[in-house]
């Protein structure tokens, strides 16, 4: 599996949110306990300075970490999990590009219909809605950490139009990008649309 293009800060946000979308794409290892977990683990969160991230489970184990007894990151829960991981990694790494279901299916080596069925069965979502969530996550991160305008952020996150960006962002976050930026930064930041 290829590594995903997420920064330490973005991965940290995923584990703080217990985000299941990223399970299997990376693992969180805690230096003080020598335990590694899935991003979605509900155990008490470690201090940021005590965290390392690994892209592969065996790398965490080779570094001396043992699997969490609560989230059991060493167990595969489905025969299709590897397909879902490959597709999810592809979506994360290519979220800023225009993607069609056929592109994603070609990458996975499956027909579009079969991919959509398997992906929805495993995640409860279609690849399209999953991709939108990844894009909104990226946009939310950029809204808080950069001075880019909302429109620049929408395009940077992979949305093909500003109207679609605003619509999907509001649908998933419950507020506009400007409102989100104000809430998360205490009113600071660039609110240019």
Secondary structure, DSSP 8 states (H G I E B T S, - for coil): -------HHHHHHHHHTT-GGGBTTBEEEETTTTEEE-TT--S----GGGEEEESSHHHHHHTT-EE-TTT-TT----TTHHHHHHHHHHHHHHTTS---HHHHHHHHTS-HHHHHHHHHHHHSS-HHHHHHHHHHHHHHHHHHH----HHHHHHHHT-SSHHHHHHHHHHHHSS-HHHHHHHHHTT-S----
